[in-house]
Amino acid sequence: MAGWRPLSQREGQADGSDVLFEGVPAHLRGPLLYWLQGQFCDPSDPFVGTASRHRESQEADTRALRIANRVRMPLAGVKAASRTAERLSMVTGLVDLAGDADDVQLLDIIDAALAERSDPAMNQWSSNEHRWRTPNTAEDLEAILHHGGSAYRVNDRGNALEQRIPAVIRTAVRHAAESSMHSTAHLEAAWQAAYGRNPDATVAYAEAVKAIEAAFIPLVLANDPKATLGKALAHLRKTSDQWELGILDAHGAPAGVDSLISLLTLVWQGHRDRHAGTSTAVRVSIEAAEMAVHAAAMTVHWLSRRGLRERGSSPS
């Protein structure tokens, strides 16, 4: 199904462009609500309204309450005459709340449900997942979003939503993170802050800088416990004749480090909100933060592959 296109597109009767839908278009609302309901019950169970339709109902209610708390939405219990229905009140309340929610609120609820199901300290049903026929996994949700053309996707950890961008870019950043043990956590945090449901440019930029520092400082200023990106850059600039890049220049020789210095200087100087109260302090934009994240990913990958090395040393 990966390469499937509607018949109208295959016959040239409709525009074949891939449009990503922001928010929750009408055709996605039903499938998303169905997936959410699947976190607590099996909608295909014929015994609708009975306790057999739900997993341990007390745990289901607790999970529903935690999801509502994560998104700071009031969850009123549904009053019911029967004891069975009363036990299901929190789940019913959450599903009803999601059904009436606007696009932003519904995506927040879905995002919170992903976080909830991926939390090992909270998830008490993982051993019974195979018993449920409902499409209720992170992979099922990603299939719903993908085939529905959503601008959001399930992240690689399966614990949150993020903006859908070309897979080749996500893969490059992931490989960069995996290539440097010290930079991994910072790159992952930077990516989530830049592309998650609630982007935070300040956090994304700061974590991108930390990812660079984690890979760069040990290479050029290993003996300075108080080194920063600016200090390491100054040292590289001062000793630039002692370093070279793995890429070749126009003469076929290892390139000098000026281009790397220029890139890292741009990232360092662009971090305008790291010192509040100064005359040049400016809150960074999400566009700037995204650029810093990708610059960090490239830099970390270069450094992990000996793209920067002492001049004359043997390539890896």
Helices and strands as residue ranges (DSSP letters): H 7-10, H 26-37, G 51-53, H 57-70, H 83-87, H 89-100, H 103-118, G 126-131, H 138-147, E 152-154, E 161-163, H 167-179, H 184-195, H 201-220, H 229-238, G 240-242, E 243-245, H 258-270, H 286-304, E 308-310
